[in-house]
Amino acid sequence: MKAHILSFRRGSNTQYQNQVILEVEGVSDRGRASQLIGRKVVWVHPKSGKRFGGKIVGVLGCKGRVVARFGRTLPGQAIGSEATVL
């Protein structure tokens, strides 16, 4: 499945650069999004080809968006790009 990286997960004073908010294609409600918890996510850097691996850890809101946690921090180029949900 393809997913779009919308933003880093953030609070009022903190930004978590190893956690991102994903919008998965074909998922538009909380129930379907909760079935994705535990699945792996891969993002590939467009220039260097480095692979960043992560895992979906939770649901955010009622529109089917999910939170994915990666092993290391993602660069800013990840925002607005595509990731793959395995």
Secondary structure as the mmCIF struct_conf table of DSSP 4:
data_model
#
loop_
_struct_conf.conf_type_id
_struct_conf.id
_struct_conf.beg_label_comp_id
_struct_conf.beg_label_asym_id
_struct_conf.beg_label_seq_id
_struct_conf.end_label_comp_id
_struct_conf.end_label_asym_id
_struct_conf.end_label_seq_id
STRN STRN1 LYS A 2 ARG A 10
BEND BEND1 SER A 12 ASN A 13
STRN STRN2 GLN A 15 VAL A 24
TURN_TY1_P TURN_TY1_P1 GLU A 25 GLY A 26
BEND BEND2 ASP A 29 ASP A 29
HELX_RH_AL_P HELX_RH_AL_P1 ARG A 30 SER A 34
TURN_TY1_P TURN_TY1_P2 GLN A 35 GLY A 38
STRN STRN3 LYS A 40 VAL A 44
TURN_TY1_P TURN_TY1_P3 PRO A 46 SER A 48
STRN STRN4 ARG A 51 LEU A 60
TURN_TY1_P TURN_TY1_P4 GLY A 61 GLY A 64
STRN STRN5 ARG A 65 PHE A 70
BEND BEND3 GLY A 71 ARG A 72
HELX_LH_PP_P HELX_LH_PP_P1 THR A 73 PRO A 75
HELX_RH_3T_P HELX_RH_3T_P1 GLY A 76 ALA A 78
TURN_TY1_P TURN_TY1_P5 ILE A 79 GLY A 80
BEND BEND4 SER A 81 SER A 81
STRN STRN6 GLU A 82 VAL A 85
#
